[in-house]
């Protein structure tokens, strides 16, 4: 990821890269543990809700991957 951090400066071009993180929410907390072996942090319902403003679903728990990112142009 270090390369992506300096790509725009090095190439003088906007790659669209941003660190946005990713959030998994669930009604079945065990499902996240079984299916995703990722560098993530388990969030209680209140923190997951804070990261999903406007959602009408009541989540029991979430898994947040703060280091997830994307590059789109």
C-alpha positions as MATLAB code, in Angstrom:
seq = 'XXXXXXXXXXXXXXXXXXXXXXXXXXXXXXXXXXXXXXXXXXXXXXXXXXXXXXXXXXXXXXXXXXXXXXXXX';
ca = [
       0.000    0.000    0.000;
       2.963    2.275    0.448;
       3.247    2.639   -3.334;
      -0.384    3.723   -3.602;
       0.171    6.310   -0.875;
       2.728    8.158   -3.030;
       1.417    7.290   -6.523;
      -0.264   10.634   -7.236;
       2.772   12.596   -6.108;
       5.205   10.356   -7.998;
       3.265   10.290  -11.285;
       1.698   13.739  -11.014;
      -1.649   12.034  -11.757;
      -4.714   11.510   -9.593;
      -5.299    7.749   -9.410;
      -8.462    8.154   -7.345;
      -6.846    6.169   -4.524;
      -8.418    6.591   -1.124;
      -8.368    4.684    2.132;
     -11.995    4.131    2.901;
     -12.132    0.987    5.002;
     -14.838   -1.613    4.659;
     -17.591   -2.597    7.053;
     -19.354   -5.950    7.309;
     -22.579   -5.960    9.294;
     -24.523   -9.026   10.320;
     -27.340  -10.465   12.324;
     -25.212  -13.609   12.784;
     -21.895  -12.681   14.491;
     -20.467  -16.183   14.037;
     -20.856  -15.884   10.254;
     -18.252  -13.126   10.011;
     -15.792  -15.148   12.087;
     -16.336  -18.242    9.898;
     -16.270  -16.643    6.464;
     -13.762  -13.797    6.621;
     -10.144  -14.261    7.632;
      -9.200  -10.610    7.341;
      -7.342   -7.951    9.305;
     -10.514   -6.677   10.883;
     -11.943   -5.369   14.111;
     -15.239   -6.638   15.506;
     -17.588   -3.780   16.372;
     -20.510   -3.775   18.784;
     -23.889   -2.842   17.339;
     -23.623    0.839   18.317;
     -20.315    1.358   16.497;
     -21.507   -0.540   13.408;
     -24.636    1.638   13.356;
     -22.501    4.787   13.566;
     -20.646    3.682   10.405;
     -23.878    2.992    8.484;
     -25.883    6.219    8.761;
     -29.296    5.980    7.177;
     -29.512    2.193    7.519;
     -32.839    0.952    8.849;
     -31.408   -2.474    9.750;
     -30.567   -3.154   13.391;
     -27.231   -4.958   13.376;
     -26.016   -7.073   16.286;
     -22.363   -6.668   15.395;
     -20.039   -5.603   12.590;
     -16.523   -6.206   11.331;
     -14.553   -3.167   10.152;
     -11.479   -3.304    7.907;
     -10.011    0.165    8.307;
      -7.109   -0.542    5.937;
      -9.316   -1.435    2.971;
      -8.983    0.995    0.070;
      -9.816    1.535   -3.584;
      -8.422    3.275   -6.647;
     -10.989    4.330   -9.242;
     -10.801    6.923  -11.937;
];
